[in-house]
Amino acid sequence: MSTTFIGAFPQAQVLTGRRWDCQCARCGSSLYWEQCGRCGGEGITAPGELFEEDPLWYDQEAYEACHQCDGEGSWPLCCSGYDWCLFNPLPGRIEIPSGTPEWFEV
């Protein structure tokens, strides 16, 4: 039985040792992951960045989630391009935004 999941990566499934791959849930095309330019894919602010902004409030070692990527480090984009994906949804998936990952077990 194949398991699929639409949305963010199902972290609870990582511990089971299963192998996962993903595709665009809207059109079925491949996805590529755009790395966040602000945090370099780390998902957090750089060491000392908060201290430089407000040294009275933050320590040198303090960090927080990147505001651009919400701590994710990257985000998925549909390889087919936004326009093609928008006008060619799979049956029943017209409401799903372009680039939404659909995870499946391989």
CORRAKA-V435744 format. One record per pair of residues at least 6 apart in sequence whose ideal C-beta (glycine too) atoms are under 7 Angstrom apart, sorted by the first residue. I is the first residue (numbers start at 0). J is the second residue. Records with the same first field share a line. If there is no record, write none. Layout:
I = J, J
This chain:
1 = 103, 104
2 = 104
3 = 101, 102, 103
4 = 102
5 = 24, 95, 99, 101
6 = 99
8 = 102
9 = 102
17 = 104
18 = 104, 105
19 = 102, 104, 105
20 = 103, 105
21 = 30, 100, 101, 102
22 = 28, 29, 30, 101
23 = 30, 77, 84, 97, 98, 99
24 = 92, 95, 99, 100, 101
25 = 84, 88, 89, 92, 95, 96, 97, 99
26 = 77, 79, 84, 87, 88, 89
27 = 89
28 = 77, 78, 79, 84
29 = 78
30 = 75, 76, 77, 78, 98, 100
31 = 76, 78
32 = 73, 75
33 = 73, 74, 76
34 = 40, 72, 73
35 = 65, 67, 68, 72, 73
37 = 65, 67
38 = 44, 65, 68, 72
40 = 72, 73
41 = 72
42 = 64, 65, 68, 70, 71, 72
43 = 62, 63, 64, 65, 70
44 = 62, 63, 65
46 = 60, 62
47 = 59
49 = 57, 61, 62, 63
50 = 57, 58, 59, 61
64 = 70
68 = 74
75 = 98, 100
76 = 98
77 = 84, 97, 98
81 = 97
84 = 97
85 = 97
